[in-house]
Protein backbone atom coordinates (compact mmCIF):
# COMPACT_ATOMS: atom_id res chain seq x y z
CA UNK A 1 0.00 0.00 0.00
CA UNK A 2 1.24 3.48 -0.85
CA UNK A 3 0.18 6.60 1.05
CA UNK A 4 0.43 10.34 0.45
CA UNK A 5 -0.50 13.09 2.84
CA UNK A 6 -2.20 16.42 2.25
CA UNK A 7 -2.16 19.08 4.97
CA UNK A 8 -5.20 21.31 4.70
CA UNK A 9 -5.43 24.85 6.06
CA UNK A 10 -8.04 27.57 5.82
CA UNK A 11 -6.06 29.75 3.42
CA UNK A 12 -5.17 33.42 3.62
CA UNK A 13 -4.31 36.40 1.46
CA UNK A 14 -1.32 36.86 3.79
CA UNK A 15 1.75 34.99 2.58
CA UNK A 16 2.99 34.06 6.06
CA UNK A 17 0.58 31.16 6.71
CA UNK A 18 1.40 29.56 3.35
CA UNK A 19 5.13 29.80 4.06
CA UNK A 20 4.55 28.23 7.48
CA UNK A 21 2.49 25.45 5.88
CA UNK A 22 5.35 24.70 3.50
CA UNK A 23 7.74 24.51 6.46
CA UNK A 24 5.34 22.21 8.29
CA UNK A 25 5.04 19.94 5.25
CA UNK A 26 8.84 19.55 5.20
CA UNK A 27 8.80 18.64 8.90
CA UNK A 28 6.09 16.04 8.29
CA UNK A 29 8.21 14.64 5.42
CA UNK A 30 10.80 13.70 8.02
CA UNK A 31 8.17 11.44 9.63
CA UNK A 32 7.72 9.29 6.52
CA UNK A 33 8.67 5.62 6.92
CA UNK A 34 12.27 4.92 6.03
CA UNK A 35 11.25 2.64 3.18
CA UNK A 36 10.07 5.70 1.25
CA UNK A 37 12.42 6.99 -1.40
CA UNK A 38 13.90 10.18 0.15
CA UNK A 39 14.15 11.87 -3.24
CA UNK A 40 10.43 11.42 -3.71
CA UNK A 41 9.30 12.41 -0.20
CA UNK A 42 8.48 15.98 -1.18
CA UNK A 43 5.84 14.65 -3.58
CA UNK A 44 4.16 12.60 -0.85
CA UNK A 45 3.38 15.46 1.55
CA UNK A 46 1.53 18.44 0.15
CA UNK A 47 -0.51 21.44 1.26
CA UNK A 48 -3.89 22.76 0.18
CA UNK A 49 -6.22 25.58 1.23
CA UNK A 50 -9.96 25.58 1.63
CA UNK A 51 -10.27 29.26 0.73
CA UNK A 52 -8.21 32.02 -0.91
CA UNK A 53 -6.85 29.62 -3.53
CA UNK A 54 -7.18 29.92 -7.32
CA UNK A 55 -8.63 26.40 -7.41
CA UNK A 56 -11.48 24.95 -5.35
CA UNK A 57 -10.32 22.40 -2.80
CA UNK A 58 -11.56 19.33 -4.69
CA UNK A 59 -9.44 20.32 -7.69
CA UNK A 60 -6.40 20.88 -5.47
CA UNK A 61 -6.89 17.39 -4.03
CA UNK A 62 -7.05 15.87 -7.53
CA UNK A 63 -3.97 17.75 -8.66
CA UNK A 64 -1.97 16.62 -5.64
CA UNK A 65 -3.10 13.02 -6.15
CA UNK A 66 -1.79 13.08 -9.71
CA UNK A 67 1.53 14.50 -8.50
CA UNK A 68 1.87 11.98 -5.67
CA UNK A 69 0.70 8.82 -7.42
CA UNK A 70 1.34 9.59 -11.06
CA UNK A 71 -1.17 10.01 -13.85
CA UNK A 72 -0.82 7.41 -16.57
CA UNK A 73 -3.78 8.68 -18.53
CA UNK A 74 -5.67 5.46 -17.96
CA UNK A 75 -5.95 5.98 -14.24
CA UNK A 76 -3.74 6.77 -11.31
CA UNK A 77 -1.20 4.13 -10.35
CA UNK A 78 1.97 4.10 -8.30
CA UNK A 79 4.61 1.50 -9.17
CA UNK A 80 2.08 -1.00 -10.46
CA UNK A 81 -0.04 -1.06 -7.33
CA UNK A 82 -3.50 -2.48 -7.81
CA UNK A 83 -6.80 -0.75 -7.29
CA UNK A 84 -7.53 0.60 -3.78
CA UNK A 85 -3.89 0.33 -2.66
CA UNK A 86 -3.24 4.04 -3.03
CA UNK A 87 -4.28 6.05 0.02
CA UNK A 88 -4.48 9.82 0.19
CA UNK A 89 -4.75 10.96 3.80
CA UNK A 90 -6.04 14.49 4.31
CA UNK A 91 -5.40 16.16 7.67
CA UNK A 92 -7.46 19.33 8.34
CA UNK A 93 -5.24 21.74 10.28
CA UNK A 94 -8.21 23.41 11.91
CA UNK A 95 -8.57 23.98 15.64
CA UNK A 96 -12.37 24.07 16.02
CA UNK A 97 -15.12 21.72 14.79
CA UNK A 98 -16.85 24.52 12.94
CA UNK A 99 -18.71 24.61 9.62
CA UNK A 100 -15.48 24.21 7.62
CA UNK A 101 -14.49 21.01 9.41
CA UNK A 102 -17.92 19.46 9.73
CA UNK A 103 -19.49 20.44 6.39
CA UNK A 104 -17.31 22.24 3.83
CA UNK A 105 -14.27 19.96 3.87
CA UNK A 106 -16.19 16.63 3.74
CA UNK A 107 -18.19 18.01 0.80
CA UNK A 108 -15.04 18.92 -1.14
CA UNK A 109 -13.41 15.58 -0.31
CA UNK A 110 -16.48 13.73 -1.62
CA UNK A 111 -16.26 15.66 -4.89
CA UNK A 112 -12.58 14.78 -5.24
CA UNK A 113 -13.24 11.11 -4.48
CA UNK A 114 -15.95 11.01 -7.12
CA UNK A 115 -13.58 12.47 -9.71
CA UNK A 116 -10.66 10.19 -8.81
CA UNK A 117 -12.73 7.03 -8.79
CA UNK A 118 -11.48 3.91 -7.04
CA UNK A 119 -7.81 4.16 -8.04
CA UNK A 120 -7.15 6.31 -4.96
CA UNK A 121 -9.02 6.08 -1.68
CA UNK A 122 -9.20 9.37 0.21
CA UNK A 123 -9.15 9.13 3.98
CA UNK A 124 -10.20 12.27 5.84
CA UNK A 125 -8.36 12.24 9.16
CA UNK A 126 -9.45 13.93 12.44
CA UNK A 127 -8.94 17.69 12.60
CA UNK A 128 -5.88 19.00 14.45
CA UNK A 129 -7.81 20.56 17.34
CA UNK A 130 -9.10 17.12 18.33
CA UNK A 131 -5.62 15.83 19.23
CA UNK A 132 -5.37 15.36 23.01
CA UNK A 133 -1.71 16.38 23.12
CA UNK A 134 -2.31 19.79 21.57
CA UNK A 135 -2.92 21.06 25.08
CA UNK A 136 0.69 20.21 26.00
CA UNK A 137 1.99 22.59 23.32
CA UNK A 138 -0.19 25.38 24.71
CA UNK A 139 0.90 24.69 28.27
CA UNK A 140 4.55 25.09 27.21
CA UNK A 141 3.77 28.54 25.84
CA UNK A 142 1.97 29.46 29.05
CA UNK A 143 4.90 28.28 31.16
CA UNK A 144 7.30 30.49 29.18
CA UNK A 145 5.61 33.77 30.17
CA UNK A 146 4.95 34.90 33.73
CA UNK A 147 1.51 36.43 34.27
CA UNK A 148 -1.23 36.48 36.90
CA UNK A 149 -3.82 35.16 34.51
CA UNK A 150 -4.20 34.03 30.91
CA UNK A 151 -6.76 34.36 28.14
CA UNK A 152 -6.93 31.64 25.47
CA UNK A 153 -8.12 33.57 22.42
CA UNK A 154 -9.66 31.41 19.66
CA UNK A 155 -11.24 32.45 16.39
CA UNK A 156 -14.66 31.07 17.27
CA UNK A 157 -17.40 29.62 15.09
CA UNK A 158 -21.12 30.17 14.69
CA UNK A 159 -21.73 26.42 14.51
CA UNK A 160 -23.57 25.38 17.71
CA UNK A 161 -21.35 23.55 20.16
CA UNK A 162 -18.07 24.33 18.41
CA UNK A 163 -16.79 26.46 21.29
CA UNK A 164 -17.09 23.60 23.78
CA UNK A 165 -13.68 22.18 22.90
CA UNK A 166 -12.01 25.56 23.53
CA UNK A 167 -13.88 26.05 26.81
CA UNK A 168 -12.84 22.58 27.96
CA UNK A 169 -9.21 23.17 27.00
CA UNK A 170 -9.17 26.57 28.72
CA UNK A 171 -10.60 25.02 31.88
CA UNK A 172 -7.98 22.27 31.80
CA UNK A 173 -5.18 24.82 31.37
CA UNK A 174 -6.56 27.00 34.16
CA UNK A 175 -7.21 29.98 31.88
CA UNK A 176 -10.28 31.76 30.52
CA UNK A 177 -11.50 31.49 26.93
CA UNK A 178 -12.30 34.36 24.60
CA UNK A 179 -13.20 34.53 20.91
CA UNK A 180 -12.25 36.81 18.07
CA UNK A 181 -15.34 36.51 15.86
CA UNK A 182 -18.19 35.57 18.25
CA UNK A 183 -19.35 36.71 21.72
CA UNK A 184 -17.14 36.47 24.80
CA UNK A 185 -14.77 38.83 23.07
CA UNK A 186 -11.23 39.66 24.15
CA UNK A 187 -12.26 43.09 25.42
CA UNK A 188 -15.15 41.71 27.47
CA UNK A 189 -12.88 39.11 29.06
CA UNK A 190 -10.25 41.73 29.85
CA UNK A 191 -12.87 43.92 31.54
CA UNK A 192 -13.98 40.96 33.68
CA UNK A 193 -10.40 40.18 34.73
CA UNK A 194 -9.53 43.80 35.48
CA UNK A 195 -12.70 44.11 37.58
CA UNK A 196 -11.58 40.98 39.46
CA UNK A 197 -8.31 42.74 40.33
CA UNK A 198 -5.86 41.26 37.83
CA UNK A 199 -3.07 43.55 36.67
CA UNK A 200 -0.93 41.12 34.65
CA UNK A 201 -2.83 39.54 31.76
CA UNK A 202 -1.29 37.37 29.05
CA UNK A 203 -3.08 36.42 25.84
CA UNK A 204 -2.42 33.16 24.02
CA UNK A 205 -3.72 33.24 20.40
CA UNK A 206 -5.22 29.84 19.64
CA UNK A 207 -4.22 30.09 15.99
CA UNK A 208 -1.85 28.07 13.84
CA UNK A 209 0.31 30.81 12.39
CA UNK A 210 0.98 34.52 12.39
CA UNK A 211 -1.11 36.39 9.84
CA UNK A 212 -3.70 39.08 9.38
CA UNK A 213 -5.78 38.05 12.40
CA UNK A 214 -2.82 37.86 14.78
CA UNK A 215 -1.77 41.32 13.55
CA UNK A 216 -5.29 42.55 14.34
CA UNK A 217 -5.10 40.94 17.79
CA UNK A 218 -1.82 42.74 18.47
CA UNK A 219 -3.39 46.04 17.42
CA UNK A 220 -6.38 45.36 19.66
CA UNK A 221 -4.09 44.75 22.62
CA UNK A 222 -2.36 48.08 22.00
CA UNK A 223 -5.79 49.72 22.31
CA UNK A 224 -6.48 47.79 25.51
CA UNK A 225 -3.19 49.08 26.93
CA UNK A 226 -4.46 52.63 26.45
CA UNK A 227 -7.83 51.78 28.00
CA UNK A 228 -6.32 49.96 30.98
CA UNK A 229 -3.04 51.75 31.60
CA UNK A 230 -2.49 50.08 34.98
CA UNK A 231 -2.53 46.60 33.43
CA UNK A 232 0.51 44.84 31.99
CA UNK A 233 -0.50 42.93 28.84
CA UNK A 234 1.60 40.25 27.16
CA UNK A 235 0.91 38.53 23.86
CA UNK A 236 2.24 35.04 23.19
CA UNK A 237 2.91 33.63 19.74
CA UNK A 238 0.53 31.31 17.84
CA UNK A 239 1.47 27.63 17.53
CA UNK A 240 3.77 28.03 14.51
CA UNK A 241 5.49 25.39 12.38
CA UNK A 242 7.46 23.19 14.77
CA UNK A 243 8.70 19.62 15.07
CA UNK A 244 6.26 19.13 17.97
CA UNK A 245 3.29 20.19 15.82
CA UNK A 246 4.50 17.97 12.97
CA UNK A 247 4.55 15.05 15.43
CA UNK A 248 0.89 15.63 16.32
CA UNK A 249 -0.04 15.87 12.64
CA UNK A 250 1.76 12.63 11.83
CA UNK A 251 -0.05 10.94 14.70
CA UNK A 252 -3.37 12.04 13.22
CA UNK A 253 -2.53 10.34 9.93
CA UNK A 254 -2.76 6.98 11.68
CA UNK A 255 -6.10 7.53 13.41
C-alpha positions in Angstrom: 0.0 0.0 0.0 1.2 3.5 -0.8 0.2 6.6 1.0 0.4 10.3 0.5 -0.5 13.1 2.8 -2.2 16.4 2.2 -2.2 19.1 5.0 -5.2 21.3 4.7 -5.4 24.8 6.1 -8.0 27.6 5.8 -6.1 29.8 3.4 -5.2 33.4 3.6 -4.3 36.4 1.5 -1.3 36.9 3.8 1.8 35.0 2.6 3.0 34.1 6.1 0.6 31.2 6.7 1.4 29.6 3.4 5.1 29.8 4.1 4.6 28.2 7.5 2.5 25.5 5.9 5.4 24.7 3.5 7.7 24.5 6.5 5.3 22.2 8.3 5.0 19.9 5.3 8.8 19.6 5.2 8.8 18.6 8.9 6.1 16.0 8.3 8.2 14.6 5.4 10.8 13.7 8.0 8.2 11.4 9.6 7.7 9.3 6.5 8.7 5.6 6.9 12.3 4.9 6.0 11.2 2.6 3.2 10.1 5.7 1.2 12.4 7.0 -1.4 13.9 10.2 0.1 14.2 11.9 -3.2 10.4 11.4 -3.7 9.3 12.4 -0.2 8.5 16.0 -1.2 5.8 14.6 -3.6 4.2 12.6 -0.8 3.4 15.5 1.5 1.5 18.4 0.1 -0.5 21.4 1.3 -3.9 22.8 0.2 -6.2 25.6 1.2 -10.0 25.6 1.6 -10.3 29.3 0.7 -8.2 32.0 -0.9 -6.9 29.6 -3.5 -7.2 29.9 -7.3 -8.6 26.4 -7.4 -11.5 25.0 -5.4 -10.3 22.4 -2.8 -11.6 19.3 -4.7 -9.4 20.3 -7.7 -6.4 20.9 -5.5 -6.9 17.4 -4.0 -7.0 15.9 -7.5 -4.0 17.8 -8.7 -2.0 16.6 -5.6 -3.1 13.0 -6.1 -1.8 13.1 -9.7 1.5 14.5 -8.5 1.9 12.0 -5.7 0.7 8.8 -7.4 1.3 9.6 -11.1 -1.2 10.0 -13.9 -0.8 7.4 -16.6 -3.8 8.7 -18.5 -5.7 5.5 -18.0 -5.9 6.0 -14.2 -3.7 6.8 -11.3 -1.2 4.1 -10.4 2.0 4.1 -8.3 4.6 1.5 -9.2 2.1 -1.0 -10.5 0.0 -1.1 -7.3 -3.5 -2.5 -7.8 -6.8 -0.7 -7.3 -7.5 0.6 -3.8 -3.9 0.3 -2.7 -3.2 4.0 -3.0 -4.3 6.0 0.0 -4.5 9.8 0.2 -4.7 11.0 3.8 -6.0 14.5 4.3 -5.4 16.2 7.7 -7.5 19.3 8.3 -5.2 21.7 10.3 -8.2 23.4 11.9 -8.6 24.0 15.6 -12.4 24.1 16.0 -15.1 21.7 14.8 -16.9 24.5 12.9 -18.7 24.6 9.6 -15.5 24.2 7.6 -14.5 21.0 9.4 -17.9 19.5 9.7 -19.5 20.4 6.4 -17.3 22.2 3.8 -14.3 20.0 3.9 -16.2 16.6 3.7 -18.2 18.0 0.8 -15.0 18.9 -1.1 -13.4 15.6 -0.3 -16.5 13.7 -1.6 -16.3 15.7 -4.9 -12.6 14.8 -5.2 -13.2 11.1 -4.5 -16.0 11.0 -7.1 -13.6 12.5 -9.7 -10.7 10.2 -8.8 -12.7 7.0 -8.8 -11.5 3.9 -7.0 -7.8 4.2 -8.0 -7.2 6.3 -5.0 -9.0 6.1 -1.7 -9.2 9.4 0.2 -9.2 9.1 4.0 -10.2 12.3 5.8 -8.4 12.2 9.2 -9.5 13.9 12.4 -8.9 17.7 12.6 -5.9 19.0 14.5 -7.8 20.6 17.3 -9.1 17.1 18.3 -5.6 15.8 19.2 -5.4 15.4 23.0 -1.7 16.4 23.1 -2.3 19.8 21.6 -2.9 21.1 25.1 0.7 20.2 26.0 2.0 22.6 23.3 -0.2 25.4 24.7 0.9 24.7 28.3 4.5 25.1 27.2 3.8 28.5 25.8 2.0 29.5 29.0 4.9 28.3 31.2 7.3 30.5 29.2 5.6 33.8 30.2 5.0 34.9 33.7 1.5 36.4 34.3 -1.2 36.5 36.9 -3.8 35.2 34.5 -4.2 34.0 30.9 -6.8 34.4 28.1 -6.9 31.6 25.5 -8.1 33.6 22.4 -9.7 31.4 19.7 -11.2 32.4 16.4 -14.7 31.1 17.3 -17.4 29.6 15.1 -21.1 30.2 14.7 -21.7 26.4 14.5 -23.6 25.4 17.7 -21.3 23.6 20.2 -18.1 24.3 18.4 -16.8 26.5 21.3 -17.1 23.6 23.8 -13.7 22.2 22.9 -12.0 25.6 23.5 -13.9 26.0 26.8 -12.8 22.6 28.0 -9.2 23.2 27.0 -9.2 26.6 28.7 -10.6 25.0 31.9 -8.0 22.3 31.8 -5.2 24.8 31.4 -6.6 27.0 34.2 -7.2 30.0 31.9 -10.3 31.8 30.5 -11.5 31.5 26.9 -12.3 34.4 24.6 -13.2 34.5 20.9 -12.3 36.8 18.1 -15.3 36.5 15.9 -18.2 35.6 18.2 -19.3 36.7 21.7 -17.1 36.5 24.8 -14.8 38.8 23.1 -11.2 39.7 24.2 -12.3 43.1 25.4 -15.1 41.7 27.5 -12.9 39.1 29.1 -10.2 41.7 29.8 -12.9 43.9 31.5 -14.0 41.0 33.7 -10.4 40.2 34.7 -9.5 43.8 35.5 -12.7 44.1 37.6 -11.6 41.0 39.5 -8.3 42.7 40.3 -5.9 41.3 37.8 -3.1 43.6 36.7 -0.9 41.1 34.7 -2.8 39.5 31.8 -1.3 37.4 29.0 -3.1 36.4 25.8 -2.4 33.2 24.0 -3.7 33.2 20.4 -5.2 29.8 19.6 -4.2 30.1 16.0 -1.9 28.1 13.8 0.3 30.8 12.4 1.0 34.5 12.4 -1.1 36.4 9.8 -3.7 39.1 9.4 -5.8 38.1 12.4 -2.8 37.9 14.8 -1.8 41.3 13.5 -5.3 42.6 14.3 -5.1 40.9 17.8 -1.8 42.7 18.5 -3.4 46.0 17.4 -6.4 45.4 19.7 -4.1 44.8 22.6 -2.4 48.1 22.0 -5.8 49.7 22.3 -6.5 47.8 25.5 -3.2 49.1 26.9 -4.5 52.6 26.4 -7.8 51.8 28.0 -6.3 50.0 31.0 -3.0 51.7 31.6 -2.5 50.1 35.0 -2.5 46.6 33.4 0.5 44.8 32.0 -0.5 42.9 28.8 1.6 40.3 27.2 0.9 38.5 23.9 2.2 35.0 23.2 2.9 33.6 19.7 0.5 31.3 17.8 1.5 27.6 17.5 3.8 28.0 14.5 5.5 25.4 12.4 7.5 23.2 14.8 8.7 19.6 15.1 6.3 19.1 18.0 3.3 20.2 15.8 4.5 18.0 13.0 4.6 15.0 15.4 0.9 15.6 16.3 0.0 15.9 12.6 1.8 12.6 11.8 0.0 10.9 14.7 -3.4 12.0 13.2 -2.5 10.3 9.9 -2.8 7.0 11.7 -6.1 7.5 13.4 
